[in-house]
């Protein structure tokens, strides 16, 4: 079994900015498998954000607030493979 928590800032010079991230719930899983639980919150420019919620060790949900007004503008469910691509 494993768990992972993290927080920090990533500078993205090609995009002219940076994002801050923090683990809201530890990522947890077993062996070499992708996590089966956890949540990551990412905040960018003008309050825009993405909340990544683990649904299973094969799927994650992305809730995106593009304009930073606190309302989710788009929700997408993708596989870990798609997210890693």
N, C-alpha and C positions, 0 to 999 in steps of 0.2 A: 504494500500500500504506500501511497505517497500523497503529500499535500504541498501546495505552493501558494505563497502570497508574495506580492510585489507592489511597489509604487515608485514613481519617478517621473522623469521628463525625457522626451525624445525630441531632439532638434531635427527638423526636416528642411535643410537648406534649399533643396530643389523646389520646395513648395513655399519657401519664404516664411516659415513659422515653426511652431513646435506644438506638441500635445503633452498633456499631463495624464497619467494613468494611475489607478489604484485598484487593488483587489477588494471588492466589497464582501465577497465570500470566498474562502480558500478554494482553489482548484484541487480536486482530489480524484484519485483513480487507483488502478491496480496494475502492477507490472509495466509493460511497455505500451499499454493501451492509452489512448487519449483520455483526458479527464472525463468523469461522468457527473461531476457537479462543480459549481463555482460561478462567480460573476466578476466581471471586469468593467470598470467605468473609465471612459476616455473623454477628456474635455479638450477642445481645440479653440480656435479663434472665435471671438464674439459669442462665447458660451455654447457653441455647437457641441454636441456630445453623441457618443455611441455607448450603449450598454450591451455588453456581450454576456449572455446567460447560457450556461451549459444545459442542454436538455437531456443529453445522453452521451455515451462515449463515441457516438457517431454524428450527433447534430448539435449545433449552437444556434441561438436566436440573437439577431442584431436589431436593437431598437435605436433608431436614429432621429435625432432632433437637429435638423440642419440649420435652423435660424436661432437657436438658443432661447426660445420662448418657453421651454418646459413642456411642450407638447410633442409627442412622438409623431414624426412626419412619415416614417416608413418603418415597417417591421419585415425582416427577411429571415428565413430559416435556411441555413446552409449546412453542408457536412463539414467535418474537420478537414477532409481532403480538399474541398473547395476553398476553405478559409486559408489553408496553408499554401495554396497555389499563387 
